[in-house]
Amino acid sequence: MTAITPDTIQWNDLGFSYIDTGKSFRAYFKDGQWSEGQIESSKYISISEASPVFHYGQSCFEGLKAYRTQNGDIQLFRPDKNADRMIDSAERLLMEPYPKEAFIEAVHKIVKENAEWVPPYESGATLYIRPFLIGVGDIVGVKPAEEYIFSIFVTPVGPYFKGGLQPANFLISDYDRAAPNGTGAAKVGGNYAAGNLAGKLAKEQGYADAIFLDPATKTKIEEVGSANFFAITADNRFITPKSPSILPSITKYSLIDIARERLGMEAIETDVYLKELASFSEAGAMGTAAVITPIGSIVHGEHRYVFGNGQDVGSVTQRLYNELVGIQFGDVAAPEGWIQKVELG
């Protein structure tokens, strides 16, 4: 099989799957301190079979992207926020956090080392960046690891929507994604494993994914698959759920700022009750991969809630998407501190 190289990739045909670029970043925590971190050429990691990542779920990760601008520069979107969130996730699992400034420096370094894999601007594709932290070493009893590996791999990915934004239909699940006072607000591997079955069942019935309700009362919208939910009201307010079980999405907080500062909307984090769904004019899911997934309809038991005509992207959703993607690709002026340029020299 011929190896994929930047010279052989059809950038306009890229999907959302893994391609080995041959360069990853790794740092190791042992004897109470982190190593300096370095670029490694293998996608494989050798660790003990007794590592807590396997048995006790000591694993957290992040997802962000590098964007090629129209003039050929490469830029990152708010990597400091990913660093903050990974520290929060690590501390929730009693893992040794990778320091914030070192995280940001490592992201810049791995993108610079893989600059040839950052897709051209006109393709609409990006370089996906996956930092992760795992507990390793010889641990048998239930306790945190004493050694950790922080790593980052990158892979070029195509735009999530090949034909542009298209509304998708979702099914409310009876399963819970996270428990009250659990790990729902941390980006840890176990949360995603817990949601797989609900997503599988929804997709088997023809839906894009499952929607999870709050685990305590089952009356409020929480997450859409692995993304955050938002809705637009008839009086032009941006509404998104607030809950200790929800992952604090960087995309969400960016869209809240854009809605307030650029679209002049009232943006509110609050309880979003099932009984309110019929009153929303638009709805969507938001996250790093797709930025925004418009929601055409939501099914709950015998009820089907349709947003707009269920077929077309709402005007506010489209404006939010255009503004955020424009910022990420350098076509729209960014708020101060949102963009970091990768220095290639």
Helices and strands as residue ranges (DSSP letters): G 11-13, E 24-30, E 33-34, E 38-40, H 52-55, E 59-61, E 64-68, E 74-77, H 79-92, H 100-113, G 115-117, G 121-123, E 126-136, E 147-157, E 168-172, H 189-204, E 209-213, E 221-224, E 227-233, E 237-241, H 250-261, E 266-270, G 274-279, E 280-287, E 291-300, E 303-306, H 315-328, E 339-341
